[in-house]
């Protein structure tokens, strides 16, 4: 049986970084490593079961796979709004959503430290790997997302 086009998991990235949002917004969205499992559980409760949350001083991004990126993006933004106490005023204007090839480009650029305030920052890849490990330990990384993350690590290695 062939999978219908609507059931194919598509990559998406929803987040805020140093170019899209204010430092104050990023501070409010920041999630400590110890709190990431709770955030991932909120995503799972909204139907997103394949996701990594990267939360650093420069960015807060959810990298996910979902059959309907529009619905997934709205769910991710709702989880971000929860971090703001339910107040999503200005949230959408300071966040971005990338889908399909553009999402993959973002994952690769972040992993390779090409989308940073300081290009080539070596600790970025380490932060991505920690976020990936936490998501994997919490059952949020399926085989397709794992393959995408491994490809991003390979690209980062080539860039370095």
C-alpha positions as CSV (number, residue, x, y, z in Angstrom):
1,X,0.0,0.0,0.0
2,X,1.4,3.4,-1.0
3,X,1.4,6.2,1.5
4,X,-0.8,9.1,0.5
5,X,0.9,12.4,-0.1
6,X,-0.8,13.8,2.9
7,X,0.8,11.2,5.2
8,X,4.4,11.9,4.2
9,X,6.3,13.5,7.0
10,X,7.7,16.8,5.9
11,X,10.5,18.7,7.7
12,X,9.8,22.0,9.4
13,X,11.6,24.4,11.6
14,X,9.8,26.9,13.8
15,X,11.8,29.3,15.9
16,X,13.2,32.6,16.8
17,X,16.8,33.6,16.5
18,X,19.1,36.6,16.8
19,X,17.9,38.0,13.4
20,X,14.2,37.5,13.8
21,X,13.5,38.4,17.5
22,X,14.6,40.5,20.3
23,X,16.9,39.3,23.0
24,X,14.0,39.8,25.5
25,X,11.8,37.5,23.4
26,X,14.5,34.8,23.2
27,X,15.1,35.0,26.9
28,X,11.5,34.4,27.6
29,X,11.4,31.5,25.1
30,X,14.6,29.9,26.4
31,X,14.2,26.3,27.8
32,X,16.8,24.9,30.2
33,X,18.0,21.4,29.2
34,X,16.3,19.9,32.3
35,X,12.9,21.3,31.1
36,X,13.2,20.2,27.5
37,X,11.5,16.8,28.2
38,X,8.4,18.7,29.5
39,X,8.3,20.9,26.4
40,X,8.7,17.8,24.1
41,X,5.8,16.2,26.0
42,X,3.6,19.2,25.3
43,X,4.5,18.9,21.6
44,X,3.6,15.2,21.7
45,X,0.2,16.0,23.3
46,X,-0.4,18.3,20.3
47,X,0.3,15.5,17.8
48,X,4.0,16.2,17.1
49,X,5.9,13.1,17.9
50,X,9.1,13.6,15.9
51,X,10.9,16.8,17.1
52,X,14.1,18.3,18.6
53,X,14.1,21.5,20.6
54,X,17.2,23.6,20.3
55,X,17.4,26.3,22.9
56,X,20.4,28.5,23.1
57,X,21.2,32.2,23.9
58,X,20.9,33.0,20.1
59,X,17.9,30.8,19.2
60,X,15.0,28.7,20.2
61,X,14.0,26.3,17.4
62,X,11.9,23.2,17.0
63,X,13.0,20.9,14.2
64,X,10.2,18.5,13.4
65,X,8.7,16.2,10.9
66,X,5.0,16.2,10.4
67,X,2.5,15.3,7.7
68,X,0.9,18.8,7.9
69,X,3.5,21.5,8.5
70,X,0.8,24.2,8.8
71,X,-0.9,22.5,11.7
72,X,2.4,21.5,13.3
73,X,3.7,25.1,13.1
74,X,0.6,26.4,14.8
75,X,1.0,23.8,17.5
76,X,4.7,24.7,18.0
77,X,3.8,28.4,18.3
78,X,1.1,27.5,20.8
79,X,3.8,25.7,22.9
80,X,6.0,28.8,22.6
81,X,3.0,30.9,23.7
82,X,2.7,28.7,26.8
83,X,6.3,29.6,27.7
84,X,5.2,33.2,27.6
85,X,2.3,32.6,29.9
86,X,-0.2,32.2,27.1
87,X,0.5,35.7,25.8
88,X,1.5,35.3,22.2
89,X,1.4,39.0,21.5
90,X,4.3,39.7,19.0
91,X,5.3,36.0,19.0
92,X,4.4,35.3,15.4
93,X,6.0,38.5,14.2
94,X,9.3,37.4,15.8
95,X,9.3,33.7,14.8
96,X,9.9,32.1,11.5
97,X,8.6,28.9,9.9
98,X,10.6,27.0,7.3
99,X,9.2,23.9,5.5
100,X,10.7,21.2,3.3
101,X,14.0,22.2,1.6
102,X,14.2,25.5,3.4
103,X,13.8,23.7,6.8
104,X,16.6,21.2,5.8
105,X,18.8,24.1,4.8
106,X,18.2,25.7,8.2
107,X,19.0,22.5,10.1
108,X,22.2,22.2,8.2
109,X,23.2,25.9,8.5
110,X,22.6,25.8,12.3
111,X,24.5,22.6,12.8
112,X,27.4,23.9,10.7
113,X,27.4,27.2,12.7
114,X,26.7,29.2,9.6
115,X,23.6,30.8,11.1
116,X,25.2,32.2,14.2
117,X,26.1,35.6,15.5
118,X,29.7,34.4,15.3
119,X,30.1,32.2,12.2
120,X,31.9,29.0,12.9
121,X,31.3,29.0,16.7
122,X,32.4,25.5,17.6
123,X,30.0,24.9,20.5
124,X,26.9,25.2,18.3
125,X,27.3,21.7,17.0
126,X,27.6,20.4,20.5
127,X,24.4,22.2,21.5
128,X,22.6,20.6,18.6
129,X,23.9,17.2,19.6
130,X,22.7,17.7,23.2
131,X,19.2,18.7,22.0
132,X,19.1,15.7,19.6
133,X,20.2,13.4,22.4
134,X,17.5,14.7,24.8
135,X,14.8,14.3,22.1
136,X,16.0,10.8,21.3
137,X,16.0,9.8,25.0
138,X,12.4,11.1,25.2
139,X,11.2,9.0,22.3
140,X,10.9,12.0,19.9
141,X,13.3,11.0,17.2
142,X,12.1,8.5,14.6
143,X,14.3,7.0,11.8
144,X,13.6,9.8,9.3
145,X,14.5,12.6,11.8
146,X,17.5,10.6,12.9
147,X,18.7,10.3,9.3
148,X,18.2,14.1,8.8
149,X,20.2,14.9,12.0
150,X,23.0,12.6,10.9
151,X,23.1,14.2,7.5
152,X,23.3,17.6,9.3
153,X,26.3,16.4,11.3
154,X,28.0,15.2,8.2
155,X,27.4,18.6,6.5
156,X,28.8,20.4,9.6
157,X,31.9,18.3,9.5
158,X,32.5,19.1,5.9
159,X,32.0,22.8,6.5
160,X,34.4,22.8,9.4
